[in-house]
Amino acid sequence: MSIITISRGSYSHGKEVAEKVARALGYECISREVLLEASEQFDIPEIKLQRAIHDAPSILERFTYGKERYVSYLRAALLKHLQKDHVVYHGLAGHYFLQGIPHVLKVRIIADLEDRIQEETRREQISAEEARRILKKDDDERRRWGLHLFGIDTWDPQLYDLVIHIKALTVEDAVNLILCAAKLPRFQTTPESQAVLDDLALAAQVQAALVEEFPTAQVTSQGGDVFVAIKGSLTDQEEVTGHIRRIASKVAGFEVKVHLLLQP
């Protein structure tokens, strides 16, 4: 079948759309679960992962190589989960990590600010002024988070296969559009597209295992072969290469190829 990611702002009905799409397809619907998996797998308190995503990017700068570490943990947890297929994911960052995987349908749900203000006012029992302030702050922080980590604007329509505006189109309309798109041959899982995802997931697991000691390491995988590239000096080559190979090979389950890029 396929994987569907739904990017959304607060009170734009994206969560509701995701849950209804998943129910109609019989898919698993996940969001916060990825944080829990990352927290358990890498022994990082969930609150730190939560804050790293939803707070302004400055939170990441308080930790040594904070950006590299948390991106690695989240990417590894998400890709490992999505290898099972038949998933609707409506958490933040899904469309970043899944670029280049053919059977992923990437959707953005948007709604007018005034409609979102009314919805938050109704649900949270706060004033329209307070709702406006919170929504603008949340939108700004999410946008800055994407730009800071990836240089990508979450509002850029080119990131998505579908951008659906909830206004003239209802939640049910949005669900039906996504269901129709998900049936297209383009978004069906094939052995080739699954292999792309499996390679990305393996590379992500290895990078997450290395990031604590080697935060600048670049890890790729092709056909199940893992390659690790890291900068270093000639005098360190044997020791560093051996250490990286031991760590990475435990994750991959086989000997990993390591390329040491000498410092200029």
C-alpha positions as CSV (number, residue, x, y, z in Angstrom):
1,M,0.0,0.0,0.0
2,S,1.5,3.3,1.0
3,I,2.6,5.8,3.7
4,I,0.8,9.1,4.1
5,T,2.3,12.1,6.0
6,I,0.1,15.0,6.9
7,S,1.7,18.3,7.8
8,R,-0.6,20.8,9.7
9,G,-0.7,23.8,11.9
10,S,-2.6,23.9,15.2
11,Y,-6.4,23.9,14.9
12,S,-6.3,23.4,11.1
13,H,-8.2,20.1,11.4
14,G,-5.1,18.1,10.2
15,K,-5.3,15.7,13.2
16,E,-8.9,15.0,12.4
17,V,-8.2,14.4,8.8
18,A,-5.3,12.1,9.5
19,E,-7.4,10.0,11.9
20,K,-10.3,9.7,9.5
21,V,-8.0,8.7,6.6
22,A,-6.3,6.1,8.7
23,R,-9.6,4.7,9.8
24,A,-10.9,4.5,6.3
25,L,-7.8,2.7,5.1
26,G,-7.3,0.5,8.1
27,Y,-3.9,2.1,8.6
28,E,-2.1,2.9,11.9
29,C,-2.2,6.6,12.8
30,I,0.8,8.0,14.6
31,S,2.2,11.3,15.9
32,R,3.5,11.5,19.4
33,E,4.3,7.8,19.4
34,V,7.5,8.5,17.4
35,L,8.8,10.7,20.2
36,L,8.1,7.9,22.7
37,E,10.0,5.4,20.5
38,A,13.0,7.8,20.2
39,S,12.9,8.4,23.9
40,E,12.9,4.7,24.8
41,Q,15.4,3.6,22.1
42,F,18.0,6.3,22.8
43,D,17.4,6.8,26.5
44,I,16.6,10.5,26.1
45,P,13.8,12.0,28.3
46,E,10.7,12.5,26.2
47,I,10.3,16.1,27.4
48,K,13.6,17.0,25.9
49,L,12.6,15.6,22.5
50,Q,9.2,17.3,22.8
51,R,10.8,20.6,23.5
52,A,13.4,20.2,20.8
53,I,10.6,20.0,18.2
54,H,7.9,22.3,19.5
55,D,10.1,25.1,21.1
56,A,12.1,27.6,19.2
57,P,15.3,26.3,17.6
58,S,17.4,27.9,20.4
59,I,16.5,25.0,22.7
60,L,18.8,22.8,20.6
61,E,21.8,25.1,21.0
62,R,21.8,24.5,24.7
63,F,23.2,21.0,24.1
64,T,26.5,20.0,22.5
65,Y,25.6,19.2,18.9
66,G,22.0,19.3,20.0
67,K,20.6,19.7,16.5
68,E,22.5,16.8,15.1
69,R,21.7,14.5,18.0
70,Y,17.9,15.1,18.1
71,V,17.4,15.1,14.4
72,S,19.3,11.7,14.3
73,Y,17.1,10.2,17.1
74,L,13.8,11.4,15.5
75,R,14.8,10.3,12.0
76,A,15.8,6.9,13.1
77,A,12.7,6.3,15.2
78,L,10.3,7.5,12.5
79,L,11.9,5.6,9.6
80,K,12.1,2.4,11.6
81,H,8.4,2.7,12.4
82,L,7.4,3.5,8.8
83,Q,9.2,0.4,7.5
84,K,6.1,-1.5,8.5
85,D,4.0,0.4,5.9
86,H,0.3,1.2,6.1
87,V,0.8,4.3,8.3
88,V,-0.6,7.8,8.4
89,Y,1.8,10.1,10.2
90,H,0.7,13.6,11.3
91,G,3.6,14.6,13.4
92,L,6.1,17.3,12.7
93,A,9.1,16.7,10.4
94,G,7.7,13.7,8.5
95,H,7.9,15.4,5.1
96,Y,11.6,16.3,5.8
97,F,12.7,12.8,6.6
98,L,10.7,11.0,3.8
99,Q,11.8,13.0,0.8
100,G,12.8,10.7,-2.0
101,I,10.7,7.7,-0.9
102,P,8.4,7.1,-3.9
103,H,5.4,5.5,-2.0
104,V,5.0,8.4,0.5
105,L,2.0,10.7,-0.1
106,K,2.9,14.0,1.4
107,V,-0.1,16.3,2.3
108,R,-0.3,19.7,3.8
109,I,-3.6,20.8,5.5
110,I,-4.1,24.6,5.9
111,A,-6.9,26.8,7.2
112,D,-7.5,30.5,7.5
113,L,-6.1,32.1,10.6
114,E,-9.5,33.6,11.6
115,D,-11.1,30.1,11.5
116,R,-8.3,28.7,13.5
117,I,-8.7,31.4,16.1
118,Q,-12.4,30.7,16.4
119,E,-11.6,27.0,16.9
120,E,-9.0,27.5,19.5
121,T,-11.2,30.0,21.3
122,R,-14.0,27.5,21.4
123,R,-11.9,24.5,22.5
124,E,-9.6,26.3,25.0
125,Q,-12.1,28.8,26.4
126,I,-9.7,31.7,25.9
127,S,-10.1,35.1,24.3
128,A,-9.7,35.6,20.6
129,E,-6.8,37.9,21.3
130,E,-5.0,35.3,23.3
131,A,-5.8,32.6,20.7
132,R,-4.3,34.8,18.0
133,R,-1.1,35.4,20.0
134,I,-0.7,31.6,20.7
135,L,-1.3,30.6,17.1
136,K,1.1,33.1,15.6
137,K,3.8,32.1,18.1
138,D,3.2,28.4,17.3
139,D,3.3,29.0,13.6
140,D,6.5,31.1,13.8
141,E,8.3,28.6,16.0
142,R,7.4,25.6,13.7
143,R,8.5,27.6,10.7
144,R,11.8,28.7,12.2
145,W,12.4,25.1,13.4
146,G,12.2,23.8,9.8
147,L,14.4,26.6,8.5
148,H,16.9,26.2,11.2
149,L,17.3,22.4,10.9
150,F,16.8,21.9,7.2
151,G,16.7,25.2,5.4
152,I,13.2,24.3,4.3
153,D,10.1,26.3,4.8
154,T,7.1,24.2,6.0
155,W,4.8,26.6,4.1
156,D,6.5,25.8,0.8
157,P,3.9,24.0,-1.3
158,Q,6.7,22.3,-3.3
159,L,7.3,20.0,-0.3
160,Y,3.9,18.3,-0.7
161,D,2.0,16.3,-3.2
162,L,-1.3,17.8,-2.0
163,V,-2.1,21.1,-0.3
164,I,-5.7,21.2,0.9
165,H,-7.4,24.3,2.2
166,I,-10.1,23.6,4.8
167,K,-12.7,26.3,4.1
168,A,-14.8,25.7,1.0
169,L,-13.5,22.2,1.2
170,T,-14.6,20.4,4.3
171,V,-12.8,17.8,6.5
172,E,-14.7,15.1,4.7
173,D,-13.7,16.5,1.3
174,A,-10.1,16.5,2.4
175,V,-10.3,12.9,3.5
176,N,-11.9,11.9,0.2
177,L,-9.2,13.7,-1.8
178,I,-6.4,12.0,0.1
179,L,-8.1,8.6,-0.2
180,C,-8.3,9.0,-4.0
181,A,-4.7,10.1,-4.2
182,A,-3.5,7.2,-2.1
183,K,-5.0,4.7,-4.6
184,L,-2.9,6.1,-7.4
185,P,-0.2,3.7,-8.7
186,R,2.4,6.3,-8.0
187,F,1.9,5.9,-4.2
188,Q,1.8,2.1,-4.0
189,T,4.7,0.3,-2.3
190,T,6.9,-1.7,-4.6
191,P,10.0,-3.8,-3.8
192,E,12.1,-1.0,-5.2
193,S,10.5,1.8,-3.1
194,Q,10.6,-0.3,0.0
195,A,14.3,-0.9,-0.6
196,V,14.8,2.9,-0.7
197,L,13.1,3.2,2.7
198,D,15.0,0.3,4.1
199,D,18.3,1.9,3.1
200,L,17.3,5.2,4.6
201,A,16.2,3.5,7.8
202,L,19.4,1.5,8.2
203,A,21.6,4.6,7.6
204,A,19.5,6.5,10.1
205,Q,19.9,3.8,12.8
206,V,23.7,3.8,12.3
207,Q,23.9,7.6,12.4
208,A,21.9,7.7,15.6
209,A,24.3,5.2,17.1
210,L,27.3,7.2,16.1
211,V,26.0,10.8,16.7
212,E,27.0,10.9,20.4
213,E,30.7,10.4,19.6
214,F,30.8,11.4,16.0
215,P,28.1,14.1,15.5
216,T,29.4,15.2,12.1
217,A,29.6,11.7,10.6
218,Q,27.7,11.3,7.3
219,V,26.0,7.9,6.9
220,T,24.5,6.4,3.7
221,S,23.3,3.0,2.7
222,Q,22.8,1.4,-0.7
223,G,21.5,-2.1,-1.2
224,G,22.0,-2.8,2.5
225,D,25.7,-1.7,2.4
226,V,26.4,1.0,4.9
227,F,29.0,3.7,4.3
228,V,30.3,6.2,7.0
229,A,32.2,9.3,6.0
230,I,33.9,11.4,8.7
231,K,36.7,14.0,8.7
232,G,39.9,13.1,10.5
233,S,43.7,13.3,10.4
234,L,45.9,10.6,9.0
235,T,47.4,9.8,12.5
236,D,43.9,9.0,13.8
237,Q,42.8,7.0,10.8
238,E,43.2,3.5,12.0
239,E,41.9,4.1,15.5
240,V,38.9,6.2,14.5
241,T,38.0,3.9,11.6
242,G,38.1,0.8,13.8
243,H,36.0,2.4,16.5
244,I,33.3,3.6,14.1
245,R,33.2,0.2,12.4
246,R,32.6,-1.5,15.7
247,I,29.8,0.8,16.7
248,A,28.1,0.8,13.3
249,S,28.5,-3.0,12.7
250,K,26.6,-3.7,15.9
251,V,23.6,-1.8,14.5
252,A,23.8,-3.1,11.0
253,G,24.6,-6.6,11.9
254,F,27.5,-6.8,9.5
255,E,30.8,-5.1,8.9
256,V,30.4,-1.5,7.8
257,K,32.6,0.3,5.3
258,V,34.2,3.5,6.8
259,H,35.7,6.3,4.7
260,L,37.9,8.8,6.6
261,L,38.0,12.1,4.8
262,L,41.4,13.7,5.7
263,Q,41.3,17.3,7.1
264,P,42.9,19.8,4.7
